[in-house]
């Protein structure tokens, strides 16, 4: 998931070609599918595998981690809409708004903090 978002970030420039836009659409789809897989695995871990669900439910860091994950999910809607709206354009070069690039950078920053929270939570911090 992080790799797909990173690849998307490296391919986004202020002006991109139609080919790059198509490639970004595929990368964004991979990112979306991997987000669903991560969410499904996370819910299964929480409810049925590993430690009892109370371990997670009563941990403040777990709630912060989940909130950050959902914030990235909501933020990722904006670049996805941009890619969908522009995929049928006739232009050879498409201008990418700065806010799209900034949103992806914010998502990357959030994704760096999620594993740190997971490690702290696994050590019992936040209970």
ChimeraX attribute file (.defattr): number of C-alpha atoms within 10 A of each C-alpha:
attribute: neighborCount
match mode: 1-to-1
recipient: residues
	/A:1	16
	/A:2	14
	/A:3	12
	/A:4	18
	/A:5	22
	/A:6	17
	/A:7	14
	/A:8	21
	/A:9	18
	/A:10	10
	/A:11	14
	/A:12	18
	/A:13	16
	/A:14	11
	/A:15	11
	/A:16	16
	/A:17	14
	/A:18	17
	/A:19	12
	/A:20	17
	/A:21	21
	/A:22	16
	/A:23	14
	/A:24	24
	/A:25	20
	/A:26	15
	/A:27	19
	/A:28	21
	/A:29	14
	/A:30	16
	/A:31	21
	/A:32	19
	/A:33	13
	/A:34	15
	/A:35	17
	/A:36	14
	/A:37	13
	/A:38	14
	/A:39	15
	/A:40	12
	/A:41	13
	/A:42	13
	/A:43	13
	/A:44	12
	/A:45	15
	/A:46	18
	/A:47	15
	/A:48	10
	/A:49	12
	/A:50	10
	/A:51	12
	/A:52	12
	/A:53	14
	/A:54	10
	/A:55	15
	/A:56	20
	/A:57	14
	/A:58	12
	/A:59	16
	/A:60	14
	/A:61	23
	/A:62	22
	/A:63	15
	/A:64	13
	/A:65	20
	/A:66	14
	/A:67	13
	/A:68	17
	/A:69	19
	/A:70	13
	/A:71	13
	/A:72	20
	/A:73	15
	/A:74	11
	/A:75	16
	/A:76	19
	/A:77	13
	/A:78	14
	/A:79	20
	/A:80	16
	/A:81	10
	/A:82	14
	/A:83	18
	/A:84	13
	/A:85	10
	/A:86	17
	/A:87	16
	/A:88	11
	/A:89	12
	/A:90	9
	/A:91	11
	/A:92	9
	/A:93	14
	/A:94	18
	/A:95	13
	/A:96	17
	/A:97	13
	/A:98	10
	/A:99	11
	/A:100	19
	/A:101	17
	/A:102	12
	/A:103	18
	/A:104	21
	/A:105	15
	/A:106	13
	/A:107	21
	/A:108	17
	/A:109	12
	/A:110	16
	/A:111	18
	/A:112	11
	/A:113	12
	/A:114	19
	/A:115	12
	/A:116	12
	/A:117	19
	/A:118	15
	/A:119	12
	/A:120	14
	/A:121	19
	/A:122	15
	/A:123	10
	/A:124	13
	/A:125	13
	/A:126	15
	/A:127	13
